[in-house]
Amino acid sequence: MYRAKINGRVAIVTGAAGGFGRQFCRALLGAGAKVAALDRDEAGLAQLSGELDNLGGGERLITRALDIARFAECRDAVQDVNDALGPVDILINNAALGMGVIRDDHETNLVSLDEIEPEVWDAMIAVNMSGPWNMTKLVMPGMVERKWGRVINVTTSFFTMLRGRFHPYGPSKAGLEALSAGHAKEFAGTGVTVNIVVPGGPADTQMVPEASGFKREDLVKPETMTWPALWLCSDEAGDVTGSRFVAALWDHTVPPNEARAASEAPLAWPDLAQTPVWPGGAPADG
């Protein structure tokens, strides 16, 4: 079984107290990284800290409460991480609001436009799209200067992005997908990679409540997300950028090159961007 080694790297995980976030933190610590676990859920962070300290997290783990929708809070948090652990090498933009903020039975009774209040729309766009932008803007200069960095964004399946009556979640994740594609091109060749990891379907986290009607054993297990993510954080994946990985299709029992062949595709929708009507021919890309 492949085991990534990222000893000494400093990683930030947002949404760290949730289902995916806890597993990302656990896996990164297990691979030798120093981890800053960020979330707005202070009680959840305290519980996570206790769990991971018992697994050897110790001085390699810090936690901090923040609202990633607020740039100033993100700026202060990144400074705290730099002071406590060192410059940030890895950013996993995992934090998100799901449809459960509207109501728990959103899978069996899809949400209509008239149910979505402007405050809910604004909050979901702010957390799911602006939050990753805030964090990326703050860590990217240092990564580029050191010529090494990994940004992993968590979006969702294309089905969910385009699903009817699944707003604002679907559009917010589609926006993050497009943001990721642009950043992958902008920072290509700098030593910094930008990729996406998605579960591939509904996952066994709080974002899929019991009222969804799914059997929990049929859902994607949260630890599945860590298998492609850890490899992407390693030196081995230094030339991989602008890709999306479906975690449910990643076989962690085979070598990474075999696993990626089954789960990797270009992120966003590159085929749709090939024929713009543009003065003078074609626009600059990247």
Backbone torsions as a table, in degrees:
resi	resn	phi	psi	omega
1	MET	NA	133.7	-179.6
2	TYR	-69.7	136.3	175.9
3	ARG	-130.3	114.1	179.2
4	ALA	-69.8	146.3	176.1
5	LYS	-122.0	116.4	179.4
6	ILE	-131.1	43.9	-175.9
7	ASN	-54.0	129.8	173.9
8	GLY	83.0	-10.4	178.6
9	ARG	-69.6	147.1	179.7
10	VAL	-102.5	123.7	-175.6
11	ALA	-121.8	140.2	169.6
12	ILE	-108.4	132.5	173.4
13	VAL	-121.3	120.6	174.9
14	THR	-93.1	157.6	-173.8
15	GLY	62.6	35.2	-169.5
16	ALA	-70.4	-21.2	-177.4
17	ALA	-85.7	-6.3	-178.9
18	GLY	-89.2	-173.2	-173.5
19	GLY	-62.2	-52.8	177.4
20	PHE	-68.8	-43.0	-175.2
21	GLY	-58.6	-42.6	179.7
22	ARG	-60.9	-40.9	-178.3
23	GLN	-71.6	-38.0	175.4
24	PHE	-59.3	-46.8	-179.1
25	CYS	-62.2	-45.6	-179.4
26	ARG	-60.5	-45.6	-177.2
27	ALA	-67.4	-41.9	179.8
28	LEU	-63.5	-43.3	176.6
29	LEU	-61.9	-41.0	179.4
30	GLY	-64.3	-26.1	179.0
31	ALA	-89.9	2.1	175.1
32	GLY	100.6	4.5	-178.9
33	ALA	-80.5	162.9	167.0
34	LYS	-98.7	135.0	-167.3
35	VAL	-125.9	132.0	169.6
36	ALA	-106.8	114.6	-178.2
37	ALA	-96.0	115.2	-175.5
38	LEU	-115.1	136.9	179.4
39	ASP	-167.7	158.4	175.9
40	ARG	-85.9	-10.2	-178.2
41	ASP	-88.9	95.1	-176.6
42	GLU	-65.5	-39.9	178.8
43	ALA	-64.6	-40.8	177.9
44	GLY	-64.1	-38.3	177.5
45	LEU	-65.8	-39.4	178.7
46	ALA	-62.9	-42.6	177.7
47	GLN	-64.0	-43.7	178.5
48	LEU	-60.7	-43.5	-179.7
49	SER	-59.3	-43.3	178.3
50	GLY	-62.8	-42.9	179.9
51	GLU	-62.7	-46.3	-173.5
52	LEU	-78.9	-28.6	173.4
53	ASP	-60.7	-39.2	179.6
54	ASN	-67.9	-20.4	178.9
55	LEU	-97.9	11.6	176.9
56	GLY	98.3	12.9	178.6
57	GLY	-61.1	-52.8	174.9
58	GLY	47.5	-129.3	-176.9
59	GLU	-74.9	-7.1	179.1
60	ARG	-87.8	3.7	-179.4
61	LEU	-129.0	130.6	168.1
62	ILE	-128.3	154.2	176.5
63	THR	-124.3	152.2	179.1
64	ARG	-154.4	133.4	177.5
65	ALA	-87.4	136.1	176.1
66	LEU	-163.3	164.3	172.3
67	ASP	-106.7	109.1	-174.2
68	ILE	-69.0	-10.6	176.1
69	ALA	-74.0	-12.2	-177.7
70	ARG	-106.0	113.4	-174.0
71	PHE	-59.6	-42.1	-177.8
72	ALA	-61.6	-39.3	178.2
73	GLU	-66.7	-38.9	177.4
74	CYS	-63.8	-43.1	179.7
75	ARG	-60.1	-45.4	179.9
76	ASP	-65.7	-38.0	-179.7
77	ALA	-66.1	-42.6	179.1
78	VAL	-64.2	-38.4	176.6
79	GLN	-63.4	-41.7	177.8
80	ASP	-61.6	-40.6	178.8
81	VAL	-64.3	-44.5	177.4
82	ASN	-58.5	-41.8	-178.8
83	ASP	-68.6	-38.0	-173.5
84	ALA	-87.1	-37.9	-172.3
85	LEU	-119.6	-25.3	-176.5
86	GLY	119.1	178.2	-178.5
87	PRO	-60.1	145.0	-175.0
88	VAL	-79.3	127.2	178.0
89	ASP	-102.6	-30.7	-171.9
90	ILE	-132.1	132.5	174.6
91	LEU	-126.5	121.8	173.5
92	ILE	-111.3	105.7	179.0
93	ASN	-83.3	91.7	-173.7
94	ASN	-110.9	-25.4	-174.7
95	ALA	-60.0	139.6	179.3
96	ALA	-163.2	153.8	167.2
97	LEU	-98.9	136.9	179.1
98	GLY	-107.8	-179.1	-176.9
99	MET	-67.0	-13.3	177.4
100	GLY	-64.2	-16.3	176.8
101	VAL	-69.6	-16.9	176.2
102	ILE	-92.0	-55.6	172.1
103	ARG	-168.0	153.6	-172.7
104	ASP	-70.0	-27.3	-175.6
105	ASP	-92.2	30.9	-175.5
106	HIS	-66.7	-18.4	178.0
107	GLU	-81.1	-38.6	-178.4
108	THR	-89.2	-18.8	178.4
109	ASN	-138.3	87.9	-171.6
110	LEU	-58.6	150.9	-172.0
111	VAL	-83.6	131.5	179.2
112	SER	-93.3	162.7	-178.0
113	LEU	-58.1	-38.4	-175.6
114	ASP	-71.8	-10.0	177.1
115	GLU	-87.5	-15.4	-173.2
116	ILE	-89.9	112.6	177.9
117	GLU	-80.9	148.4	179.3
118	PRO	-54.1	-34.7	-179.7
119	GLU	-65.3	-35.8	178.4
120	VAL	-69.6	-44.5	176.9
121	TRP	-56.7	-50.6	-177.5
122	ASP	-60.6	-42.4	-177.5
123	ALA	-65.5	-41.9	-177.3
124	MET	-70.2	-40.5	176.3
125	ILE	-64.2	-40.0	-178.5
126	ALA	-64.1	-43.3	-178.7
127	VAL	-78.0	-47.0	-170.8
128	ASN	-79.1	-24.2	-178.6
129	MET	-120.1	-51.1	-179.5
130	SER	-68.0	-34.5	179.1
131	GLY	-58.4	-52.3	176.0
132	PRO	-59.5	-36.1	176.6
133	TRP	-63.5	-44.5	178.5
134	ASN	-54.9	-50.9	-175.4
135	MET	-67.3	-40.5	-179.4
136	THR	-65.0	-43.8	179.6
137	LYS	-58.3	-37.2	-175.1
138	LEU	-77.8	-33.5	-176.7
139	VAL	-94.6	-21.6	-172.2
140	MET	-63.2	-42.1	-179.1
141	PRO	-56.4	-42.9	179.2
142	GLY	-66.8	-38.8	177.9
143	MET	-62.2	-46.2	-179.3
144	VAL	-63.7	-41.1	179.8
145	GLU	-61.5	-39.0	-178.9
146	ARG	-87.1	-6.3	178.0
147	LYS	61.4	34.5	175.6
148	TRP	-159.2	127.7	177.0
149	GLY	-173.9	153.7	178.5
150	ARG	-133.5	124.2	173.1
151	VAL	-117.8	123.4	177.5
152	ILE	-121.3	121.1	178.4
153	ASN	-106.8	141.0	178.6
154	VAL	-102.2	112.6	176.3
155	THR	-108.7	-131.5	-178.2
156	THR	-156.6	179.8	179.5
157	SER	-68.2	153.0	176.7
158	PHE	-61.8	-33.4	176.6
159	PHE	-56.5	-46.5	-178.3
160	THR	-66.8	-39.4	178.9
161	MET	-58.3	-38.8	-173.2
162	LEU	-100.2	4.1	-174.9
163	ARG	-68.5	137.1	174.6
164	GLY	-69.9	145.2	177.8
165	ARG	58.2	35.7	175.7
166	PHE	-130.4	38.5	176.9
167	HIS	-98.2	149.2	7.3
168	PRO	-88.9	-2.5	-171.6
169	TYR	-58.5	-51.4	-177.8
170	GLY	-57.0	-52.9	179.2
171	PRO	-62.2	-34.1	-179.6
172	SER	-66.5	-37.0	178.4
173	LYS	-75.6	-31.4	173.9
174	ALA	-64.2	-38.6	176.8
175	GLY	-62.9	-41.1	178.8
176	LEU	-67.4	-34.3	176.1
177	GLU	-61.7	-47.1	179.5
178	ALA	-65.3	-40.5	176.8
179	LEU	-58.2	-42.3	-179.5
180	SER	-63.5	-41.2	179.6
181	ALA	-62.5	-43.4	179.3
182	GLY	-64.2	-41.8	-179.9
183	HIS	-69.4	-35.9	178.1
184	ALA	-60.4	-40.7	178.6
185	LYS	-72.0	-42.0	-177.3
186	GLU	-61.0	-38.1	-173.0
187	PHE	-106.5	11.8	175.7
188	ALA	-59.8	135.8	178.4
189	GLY	85.8	-0.2	-179.6
190	THR	-93.5	-9.2	-171.7
191	GLY	95.3	-2.6	179.3
192	VAL	-108.5	128.6	179.2
193	THR	-109.6	151.0	177.4
194	VAL	-131.8	118.1	-178.3
195	ASN	-138.0	169.9	179.8
196	ILE	-122.6	141.3	170.2
197	VAL	-124.3	129.9	177.3
198	VAL	-126.2	152.8	178.6
199	PRO	-68.1	-37.4	-177.3
200	GLY	106.2	-12.4	179.2
201	GLY	-177.8	-177.2	178.7
202	PRO	-56.2	136.8	-175.2
203	ALA	-114.8	158.9	-176.5
204	ASP	-82.4	68.6	177.5
205	THR	-130.3	176.4	179.0
206	GLN	-63.4	-20.7	-178.7
207	MET	-69.9	-18.1	174.6
208	VAL	-112.8	91.4	-173.7
209	PRO	-73.4	168.8	179.3
210	GLU	-57.7	-31.9	-178.5
211	ALA	-68.2	-5.5	178.6
212	SER	-65.6	-24.4	-178.4
213	GLY	87.9	-5.6	178.8
214	PHE	-77.5	148.3	169.1
215	LYS	-77.3	130.1	-175.0
216	ARG	-59.7	-32.9	-177.9
217	GLU	-70.2	-15.1	179.0
218	ASP	-89.7	-7.1	-176.0
219	LEU	-86.4	155.6	176.8
220	VAL	-65.6	131.0	-179.5
221	LYS	-75.4	136.0	-176.4
222	PRO	-56.3	-36.1	-178.1
223	GLU	-64.2	-19.8	177.7
224	THR	-57.5	-34.3	-178.4
225	MET	-62.5	-26.6	-175.0
226	THR	-75.3	-22.2	-173.5
227	TRP	-65.9	-54.9	175.6
228	PRO	-70.1	-32.2	-177.0
229	ALA	-62.9	-44.5	-179.7
230	LEU	-62.4	-41.7	178.2
231	TRP	-63.0	-42.6	179.2
232	LEU	-61.7	-27.7	179.9
233	CYS	-80.9	-8.9	-175.7
234	SER	-88.0	167.4	176.1
235	ASP	-65.0	-28.9	-178.5
236	GLU	-58.7	-29.6	-175.4
237	ALA	-99.3	22.5	-175.7
238	GLY	-64.0	-20.6	179.9
239	ASP	-102.4	11.3	-177.5
240	VAL	-104.6	112.6	177.7
241	THR	-147.9	153.5	-179.8
242	GLY	75.4	27.5	-179.7
243	SER	-120.2	157.0	171.8
244	ARG	-119.8	140.4	-177.5
245	PHE	-121.1	127.0	175.9
246	VAL	-88.2	107.4	-171.9
247	ALA	-61.2	-35.9	-179.1
248	ALA	-64.3	-18.0	179.7
249	LEU	-99.4	-0.6	-179.2
250	TRP	-87.9	119.0	179.2
251	ASP	-94.0	106.1	-175.3
252	HIS	-76.5	-1.2	179.5
253	THR	-92.4	-4.6	-179.7
254	VAL	-116.2	165.6	178.5
255	PRO	-58.9	150.4	-175.9
256	PRO	-54.6	-37.3	-179.2
257	ASN	-63.2	-33.9	175.6
258	GLU	-73.1	-42.2	-178.4
259	ALA	-64.1	-41.7	-177.1
260	ARG	-69.3	-31.2	179.8
261	ALA	-60.8	-31.1	-178.1
262	ALA	-87.8	-16.1	-169.9
263	SER	-125.2	-7.5	-171.9
264	GLU	-97.9	142.5	172.0
265	ALA	-152.1	162.3	175.1
266	PRO	-61.9	142.0	179.2
267	LEU	-78.4	160.5	-179.0
268	ALA	63.0	-141.4	-170.4
269	TRP	-133.4	64.3	-172.7
270	PRO	-62.0	-31.2	-178.5
271	ASP	-64.1	-24.8	-177.8
272	LEU	-83.4	-5.9	-174.1
273	ALA	-106.7	17.5	-171.6
274	GLN	-91.2	-17.5	-172.3
275	THR	-130.4	55.9	176.6
276	PRO	-71.6	145.9	172.3
277	VAL	-86.4	109.3	-166.4
278	TRP	-136.6	134.6	177.6
279	PRO	-58.2	128.2	177.1
280	GLY	84.5	0.5	177.8
281	GLY	125.2	-90.2	-176.2
282	ALA	-140.2	147.1	179.4
283	PRO	-77.0	161.2	171.5
284	ALA	-68.7	141.6	-177.1
285	ASP	-124.2	112.9	177.5
286	GLY	117.3	NA	NA
